[in-house]
């Protein structure tokens, strides 16, 4: 675990590492697109760690590549009122985007910045 970052994306805070993939809520990018995250809360590189107050936007960059868009697992919801003969079943499948973390580096030139 040489370097990692804690970023805020899609309303969640995530611990991300280089070379691993993560699933975010559906993003408006095509397969293969590169983009960078703007809301970086913490970065640990080698033996040093920096904490943003609240963000490290101007110091670090997290580069990501879109791998695929897909649907998440099916969620079933069953509601029943006892002794009333009322039953209702419904559910949904979340739309997700799988991204690969290309690099966590000092601020550089990014293709597209994603403000989430």
N, C-alpha and C positions, 0 to 999 in steps of 0.2 A: 504494500500500500504506500506508494511513493508520494502521490499527490491526490487530493480530493477537494471538493468544494461543496458547500451547502448553498443551494440556489432556491429561489422562489419562482415557481412556474405553475400556471393553471390553478392558482389559488392554494397551492400546497408548497411546503418546504421539503426539498429532497436532497439527500446526500448522494452525490454523483462522483464517479471515478472515471479516469481515462480508459478507453477501450471497452467499456461496458455499455449495454443498451438498456433503455428505460422506456416505460409506457406513459405518455402524457394524454390528456384529453385531446380530442381532434384539433390539429393545428392547420392553418390555411396555407400549407406548403405542399408542393408536389414531391413524389418519390425521387430521392436523389438530391434534393435541394440542401444547401448548406445555410445555416443561420447561427447567430450567437445570442446567448441569453444576457439580458441587461441587469437583472436583479440578483446579484451575487452577495450573499450574506457573510460567508466565511471561506477562506482559501487556506489550505495547508500544502505547502510545497517543501519537500525535503524536511528540514528541521525547523522551519519557521512557519508561523500561522498568523494570518491577519484577519481581524474582525472588522466588518463594516459598521458604520454608524449612520444610517442603517444599512447602506449598500457600499460595495466596492466597485461601482460602475466605471469610474475613471481609471482604475488601476489594473483590473484583470478582465480577461475575456474567456468565455467558455464556448467553444466551437462545437456545433452539433450537425449531424447529417440525418435526414429523414430516410428510414429504411422501408417502412410500409404503413399503410392505413388498414385497420381491421376493426372488427366488432369484439367487444369484451365478452365475458361469460354471461349466460342468460340468468337474469335475476327474476325469481318468482315471488309474488306477494299474494297471500291468501288471507282474505278478511272474512270473518264469520261472526254473526251475532247469535249467541246461543238462544234457543227456544223461540226464535223469530223466523226461521226458515230463510234467512238472508245469507247468501254466500257469494263472494266475488273473488275471482282470480284474475290478476293482471301481472304484467312484468315488462322488462325492457332489456336491451343490450346496449351498453355504452359504446360510442364510437371512439376509438383510440388511435394514437399515432405512436409508432415505435421509432425512437431516435437513438443514434449511436453517438457517444461522446468522443469527438475526434481529439480535442486537446483542451487543457486548462493552462493558460499562459498569461504572461504580462500583457498589457493592452497592446493590441495590434490592429491591423485593418481587417474589418469583417465585411462580408458580402451583404448580409441582411441582419438587422437587429430586431429581435422579437420582444416587444413589450407586453408581458402577460400579467 
